[in-house]
Each structure stands twice: as C-alpha cells, then as structure tokens.
Amino acid sequence: MNSGVFKLPRLSWHYLWSRPLAAVLNLLVLTLGLAAITLVLLVATQLDKAFERDLSGIDLVVGAKGSPLQLILAGVFHIDVPTGNIPLQEVQTLQKNPLVAQVIPLSLGDSYQGFRIVGTTPDYITHYAATLAEGALWQQPMDAVLGASVARGIVKASHQGAPLVGATFIGSHGLGGGGHAHGDHPYRVSGVLAPCGCVLDRLILTSTESVWMVHETATANDAEDLEILKEEREVTVALVRYRTPMAAITLPRLINGRTSMQAAAPAIEVTRLLRLLGVGADVLRAFGGVLLAVAALSVFIALWNAVRERRADLAMLRMLGAPPGRVAGLVLWEALWLAALASMLGLLLGHGLAQALGWALQAQGLLPVTGWIWLSAEAGVLLLAAGVAAVAALLPAMQAYRTDVADLLSQP
C-alpha cells in the first residue's frame, strides 16, 4: 500500500469536488479572509516605507499657523492643501540660526494636469538623491524639471511620442487643476528625473523665482505694485535639518512662540497619522480574521459531515488494507487542497485590490501603492491558510482515524 500514499491527493481532490456547492462556498469565504489580510499587509508595508523614505533627513517642517498634521501632509507628502504662506524674511532669518544646518524652501499654489508645481532650490533634489534621466536642472526662471510619474502621466495624456525636454506647458492656479491658467508665463521642460521612489516622482519642480514671477505679475496692477510684492515675498513651507540634537528641544519652541510661523515635528505628526490609519487597518484585519474563523467552522462542518456520509467508503478502504492514518490523511488532504486553492486566489485577489487602490490613489496624486510586488511576509498567508485548514480538519480526521470497520459493516 506504499503506492497508496501517492494516490491520497488525487482521491481527496475527487472527494472535495463531489460536493461542489459546499466546496465553492468554503473556498469563497477562505479566499476573502486571506485577501483582506493580504491587502492590509501590502498597503501598510508600502505606506510605512513611503513615509519613512519621504521623511528621511527632515527634522522640522515650518509653515503658517494651523494644523501641524496638515502642514506635514502638504509640505512633505504633498497630499493636502497648505496652511498658508510665510514671509521670506523670516525663513531667511531661520536659515541663519546656528541650530539649523539646512533650510529648503518650497512654494506651492499651482499645478498642471493635477501634478503640483513646486518652487524650490536644487537642494530639494539633492536631499532625495534624485538623478536626471534626461536634460538638465533649471538654469533660469520658468524652466521646470518633471518627476518620473509626471513625465509618464503627461506622455500618456498627450498620446504623443515627442520628446519632453524643450516642450512647454502652462500651469493653472490651485493644487487640484481646473483653476485659472497662467497663459502669460509658460514653463519650459529642461529635464526629467529618473524614478526615485520618493515624493519627487509626483512633482513638477522649478525655481522659487518662477513661482514668484507667475503670481506677482498676475497680481500687480503697475510697476509700483510689483516692487511692493517683491519686497513682501513669501514661501509656503520650509524643510529644516538640525545642526545638533539640541535643536529638537529649543528650535520648535522658539519658532512657535516668537515668530508668526508654526513648527511641526514630522516624527510626532506621522505617528499620529499612522495611529489613525492603523484603526482602519485593524478593522480590515479583524474582518479578515472573522472570515477565516467562519471559513474554519464551515470547513470543519463540511468535513465532519463528509466523514459521516462516507462511512461505507472508509470501511471499504479499511477492508482493502488501508491503515487508520491513511484514512485520516484523506480528510486532511481534502482540507489542504482547499487551503492551497484559497491561498492562490486570496493572494491574487489581495494583490488585485492593492493595485486598484494604487490606481485610485495615483489618480488623486496621493501616495504610491502597487500590487506588483511580493513581500516575504506573504509566506505567512500561505502558512495561515494551511493552519486554518489543518485545525478545521483535525476532529474530522480523528473521527476517520477511529473508524471501526466492524461497527460500520454492522450498520444498515
């Protein structure tokens, strides 16, 4: 009967599909539970990495008074509207503070096809160690550098194969698109960044002077007004890197108490954000756990009833010389087949949902999420499915193991 070991999987497969309705129902519930857990795993891991990557090297974000979390979301991740503008003179004074190693100014307010136009300095690109795929950085006002995702989006939207470097475009007022177009000041694409997997991929970068030029000329009525606006120039946020650890204690308090600006610590605010996001992740994870528990109970009931219905078959196997362990293995193999199918479908569905969520987030210009990755932690999903199936099959397998041939044959 050693060759019978190799026949158990095939026989159990036929047994599984001898009750197609119950098999499909159990498979569906188990698949949904595994898909929910896979989705949480993929999204949570990618968001954690995105937050960590985009926040790297930024000790403090300084902007207008308002919500600190909103300031972080707008100034670092570019997924919210800024709290306002801050005077350029105060930013320059902050830059001279001996506790400050570096200040990177950002000026926001315009967009193109839903992609944000950010006025800044080349230090912003250096900070994320981004490199150029083609072209060069801006050399004069109204030159612009496109992030990798922006370049792909513009090419896809235009359906043209013309080179991007040297092309011109017109920004519109507002961060969501659809605002007043600044037709008098077109931008010229001077370069395209290589993909960096950071927030720069989703941005159009230009000099701060470009943003000032567009808005000052659009606002000023005459030359005198233009000069006044130049003297009152502002930026939206400033990304600060400390010179010494002591700055973390004194600098935020100094800014919040003695200036018109607000200082927000990214580490604190992102911890709050992740706590809020974690509630939703916990709910979805709990939902997946409930589905797995329901699936385990459903599989248990199905296998228990299957053992009772197959008493004649089990008796025949025992009469043909099959040992009790092999009869019990038949039940276990049936559960493992179910777990294998549910694992495959659950992982596919989880990755598909993650990719769909990524498309939705990308359409809104939010954080990047994709389903086209494999995490080593997903091996735990396979083990989880096998564990649920094994636990559900334990009692039915023991029942089959203890089957008494004489009792079965004596029953009518």
C-alpha positions in Angstrom: 0.0 0.0 0.0 3.0 2.4 -0.1 1.9 3.5 -3.6 -1.4 4.5 -2.0 0.3 7.4 -0.3 0.7 9.0 -3.7 -3.0 8.3 -4.6 -4.3 10.2 -1.5 -4.1 13.7 -3.0 -5.9 12.6 -6.2 -8.6 10.7 -4.3 -9.1 13.6 -1.9 -9.3 16.0 -4.8 -12.2 14.0 -6.2 -13.8 13.8 -2.8 -13.6 17.6 -2.4 -15.4 18.3 -5.6 -18.0 15.6 -5.1 -19.9 18.3 -3.1 -19.2 21.3 -5.4 -21.6 23.8 -3.7 -20.1 23.3 -0.3 -16.5 23.4 -1.8 -17.2 26.6 -3.6 -18.7 28.3 -0.5 -15.8 27.2 1.7 -13.3 28.3 -0.9 -15.0 31.7 -1.3 -15.1 32.6 2.4 -11.5 31.4 3.0 -10.3 33.4 -0.1 -12.0 36.6 1.1 -10.3 36.3 4.5 -6.9 35.7 3.0 -7.4 38.5 0.5 -8.3 41.0 3.3 -5.2 40.1 5.2 -3.0 40.3 2.1 -4.4 43.7 1.2 -3.7 45.1 4.7 -0.1 43.7 4.6 0.6 45.2 1.2 -0.8 48.6 1.8 0.5 49.0 5.3 4.0 48.0 4.3 4.2 50.3 1.3 2.8 53.3 3.2 5.2 52.8 6.1 8.1 52.7 3.6 6.8 55.8 1.7 6.5 57.7 5.0 10.0 56.7 6.1 11.5 57.4 2.7 9.9 60.9 2.2 10.6 62.0 5.8 14.2 60.9 5.8 16.5 63.8 6.8 13.7 66.2 7.5 13.8 67.2 11.2 11.2 70.0 11.2 8.6 71.5 8.8 7.9 75.2 9.2 4.8 76.9 7.8 1.9 79.1 8.5 -0.2 78.7 11.7 -2.7 75.9 11.6 -2.9 72.1 11.8 0.6 70.6 12.3 -0.6 67.4 10.6 -1.9 69.3 7.6 1.5 71.1 7.4 3.3 67.8 7.2 0.9 66.3 4.7 1.1 69.4 2.4 4.8 70.2 2.8 6.4 66.7 2.8 4.0 64.3 1.2 2.1 66.9 -1.0 -1.3 65.2 -0.3 -3.1 68.1 1.3 -3.5 71.9 0.9 -1.0 74.0 2.8 -2.0 76.1 5.8 -0.9 79.3 4.1 2.3 81.2 3.3 5.1 82.5 5.5 7.3 85.6 5.0 10.6 85.0 3.1 12.4 87.3 5.5 11.5 85.1 8.5 12.7 82.0 6.6 16.0 83.7 5.8 16.4 84.6 9.5 15.7 81.0 10.4 18.4 79.8 8.0 20.9 81.9 9.9 20.1 80.3 13.2 23.2 78.4 14.5 21.0 75.4 15.4 19.9 75.0 11.7 22.1 73.1 9.2 19.9 73.5 6.2 16.6 75.1 5.1 14.8 74.0 1.9 12.0 76.5 0.9 9.0 75.2 -1.0 6.5 77.4 -2.8 3.1 75.8 -3.7 -0.1 77.0 -5.3 -0.1 75.9 -9.0 -0.5 72.6 -10.8 -0.5 71.1 -14.3 -2.9 68.2 -15.2 -3.3 67.5 -11.5 0.5 67.4 -10.8 1.8 70.0 -8.3 4.3 72.7 -9.4 6.8 73.3 -6.6 9.2 76.2 -6.5 12.3 75.3 -4.6 16.1 75.1 -4.9 18.3 72.3 -6.3 18.9 71.2 -2.6 15.5 69.7 -2.7 16.5 67.3 -5.4 19.9 66.6 -3.8 18.1 65.9 -0.5 16.4 62.8 -2.0 19.5 61.8 -4.0 17.4 62.1 -7.2 19.2 62.0 -10.6 18.3 63.2 -14.1 17.1 60.8 -16.7 17.5 63.4 -19.4 18.0 67.1 -19.8 19.3 69.4 -17.0 18.1 71.2 -14.0 16.5 74.7 -14.3 19.0 77.3 -15.4 16.6 80.3 -15.4 13.1 81.2 -14.2 10.3 79.3 -15.9 12.4 76.2 -16.5 10.9 73.1 -15.0 12.0 69.6 -14.2 9.5 66.8 -14.3 9.3 63.9 -11.9 9.2 60.4 -13.3 5.5 59.8 -12.7 4.6 63.3 -14.0 6.6 62.5 -17.2 4.7 59.3 -17.7 1.4 60.9 -17.0 1.9 63.7 -19.4 3.1 61.4 -22.2 0.1 59.1 -21.6 -2.3 62.0 -21.6 -1.0 63.7 -24.7 -0.6 60.4 -26.7 2.4 61.9 -28.4 5.9 60.5 -28.8 7.6 63.9 -28.9 10.5 64.4 -26.5 9.5 66.2 -23.3 12.7 68.2 -22.9 12.1 71.5 -24.6 8.4 71.2 -24.5 6.3 74.0 -22.9 3.2 73.8 -20.7 1.0 76.3 -18.8 0.3 75.9 -15.1 -3.1 76.7 -13.6 -3.9 78.2 -10.3 -4.7 75.8 -7.5 -3.4 72.4 -6.5 -6.2 70.3 -8.0 -6.2 71.6 -11.5 -9.1 73.4 -13.2 -8.0 76.8 -11.9 -7.1 80.0 -13.8 -4.4 79.3 -16.4 -1.3 81.4 -16.2 -1.0 81.7 -20.0 1.4 84.6 -20.0 4.1 82.6 -18.3 4.5 79.1 -19.9 7.1 76.7 -18.4 9.7 75.0 -20.5 10.8 71.5 -19.6 14.5 71.5 -19.0 14.8 68.0 -17.6 13.2 64.8 -16.4 14.1 63.0 -13.2 14.8 59.3 -13.1 12.4 57.3 -10.8 13.5 57.7 -7.2 10.5 56.0 -5.5 10.0 59.2 -3.5 7.7 62.2 -3.5 9.7 63.9 -6.3 8.3 61.4 -8.7 4.9 63.1 -8.4 6.0 66.7 -8.6 7.0 69.4 -11.2 10.0 71.3 -9.8 11.1 74.7 -10.7 12.9 77.7 -9.2 11.2 79.7 -6.4 11.7 82.7 -8.7 9.4 81.1 -11.3 6.5 80.9 -8.8 7.1 84.5 -7.7 7.2 85.7 -11.3 3.9 84.0 -12.2 2.0 85.3 -9.2 3.5 88.7 -8.9 2.8 89.7 -12.5 -0.7 88.3 -12.3 -1.5 90.3 -9.1 0.3 93.6 -9.7 -1.5 96.4 -11.4 1.6 98.5 -12.2 5.3 98.7 -11.6 4.9 100.1 -8.1 2.7 97.2 -7.0 5.2 94.8 -8.5 8.0 96.3 -6.4 5.9 96.1 -3.3 5.2 92.4 -3.9 8.8 91.7 -4.4 9.6 93.2 -1.0 6.9 91.1 0.6 7.7 87.8 -1.0 6.6 84.6 0.7 7.1 80.8 0.5 4.8 78.1 1.6 6.9 75.8 3.8 10.5 75.3 4.8 12.0 71.9 5.4 14.6 72.1 8.2 17.5 69.9 9.1 19.0 70.3 12.5 22.7 71.0 13.1 22.7 69.5 16.6 20.3 67.2 18.6 19.8 70.1 21.0 17.8 71.9 18.3 15.0 69.5 18.7 14.3 70.8 22.1 14.7 74.6 21.6 14.0 75.4 18.0 10.3 74.4 17.7 9.5 76.2 20.9 11.4 79.3 19.6 9.5 79.3 16.3 6.1 78.7 17.7 6.5 81.3 20.5 8.4 84.1 18.9 7.5 84.1 15.2 4.4 84.2 13.1 5.3 80.7 11.8 4.5 77.2 13.1 6.9 74.4 13.5 5.8 70.8 13.2 7.9 67.7 14.0 7.3 65.1 11.3 8.1 62.1 13.6 5.3 63.2 16.0 2.7 64.0 13.4 3.3 60.9 11.3 3.0 58.8 14.4 -0.4 60.3 14.9 -1.3 59.7 11.3 -0.2 56.1 11.4 -2.3 55.6 14.6 -5.3 56.9 12.7 -4.6 54.7 9.7 -3.9 51.8 12.0 -7.5 51.9 13.2 -8.8 51.2 9.7 -6.1 48.6 9.1 -7.1 46.9 12.3 -10.7 46.8 11.3 -9.9 45.3 8.0 -7.5 42.8 9.6 -10.2 41.9 12.1 -12.7 41.5 9.3 -10.3 39.1 7.6 -9.9 37.2 10.9 -13.6 36.8 11.3 -13.9 35.5 7.7 -11.1 33.0 8.4 -12.9 31.8 11.6 -16.1 31.4 9.7 -14.2 29.6 7.0 -12.6 27.3 9.5 -16.0 26.5 11.1 -17.5 25.9 7.6 -14.7 23.6 6.6 -15.0 21.7 9.9 -18.7 21.2 9.4 -18.3 20.1 5.8 -15.5 17.6 6.6 -17.4 16.3 9.6 -20.5 15.6 7.6 -18.4 14.2 4.7 -16.8 11.6 7.1 -20.3 10.6 8.2 -21.5 10.3 4.7 -18.6 8.3 3.5 -18.7 5.6 6.1 -19.1 3.0 3.5 -16.2 4.3 1.5 -14.0 4.4 4.6 -15.0 0.9 5.6 -14.1 -0.3 2.1 -10.7 1.4 2.3 -10.0 -0.3 5.7 -11.1 -3.7 4.4 -8.7 -3.2 1.5 -5.8 -2.8 4.0 -5.6 1.0 4.3 -4.2 1.8 7.8 -6.2 4.3 10.0 -3.5 7.0 9.5 -4.0 6.9 5.7 -7.8 7.2 6.1 -7.3 10.2 8.3 -4.8 11.6 5.8 -7.5 11.5 3.2 -9.6 14.0 5.2 -6.5 16.2 5.9 -5.6 16.3 2.2 -9.0 17.4 1.3 -8.7 20.4 3.7 -5.2 21.2 2.4 -6.4 21.2 -1.2 -9.0 23.8 -0.1 -6.2 25.8 1.6 -4.0 25.7 -1.5 -6.7 26.9 -3.8 -7.8 29.6 -1.3 -4.2 30.8 -0.9 -3.7 31.2 -4.6 -7.0 33.0 -5.1 -6.6 35.1 -1.9 -3.2 36.3 -2.9 -4.3 37.2 -6.4 -7.4 39.0 -5.1 -5.4 40.8 -2.5 -2.8 42.0 -5.0 -5.5 43.0 -7.4 -7.3 45.1 -4.8 -3.9 46.7 -3.8 -3.3 47.6 -7.5 -6.8 49.0 -7.9 -6.3 51.1 -4.7 -3.0 52.2 -6.1 -4.7 53.4 -9.3 -7.2 55.3 -7.3 -4.6 57.0 -5.2 -2.4 57.8 -8.2 -5.4 59.5 -9.9 -5.7 61.7 -6.9 -1.9 62.4 -6.8 -1.6 60.6 -3.4 0.9 58.1 -2.0 2.1 55.3 -4.3 0.7 51.9 -3.8 1.0 48.9 -6.1 0.0 45.3 -6.3 3.0 44.3 -8.4 5.3 43.4 -5.6 5.8 40.3 -3.4 6.6 40.6 0.3 8.4 37.9 2.1 5.8 38.3 4.9 3.2 37.0 2.4 4.6 33.5 3.0 2.8 33.8 6.3 -0.5 34.0 4.4 0.2 30.5 3.0 1.0 29.2 6.4 -2.1 30.8 7.9 -4.3 29.1 5.3 -2.7 25.7 5.9 -3.0 26.2 9.6 -6.7 27.1 9.4 -7.4 24.1 7.2 -5.4 21.7 9.4 -7.3 22.9 12.6 -10.6 22.6 10.8 -9.7 19.0 9.6 -8.3 17.8 13.0 -11.5 16.5 14.5 -12.9 15.0 11.3 -9.6 13.3 10.6 -9.6 11.9 14.2 -13.1 10.6 13.6 -12.0 8.9 10.4 -8.9 7.5 12.2 -11.1 5.9 14.9 -13.4 4.4 12.3 -14.3 0.8 13.4 -14.9 -1.4 10.3 -17.0 -4.0 12.2 -19.3 -1.3 13.5 -19.7 0.3 10.1 -20.5 -3.0 8.4 -23.0 -4.0 11.1 -25.0 -0.8 10.5 -27.9 -1.0 8.0 
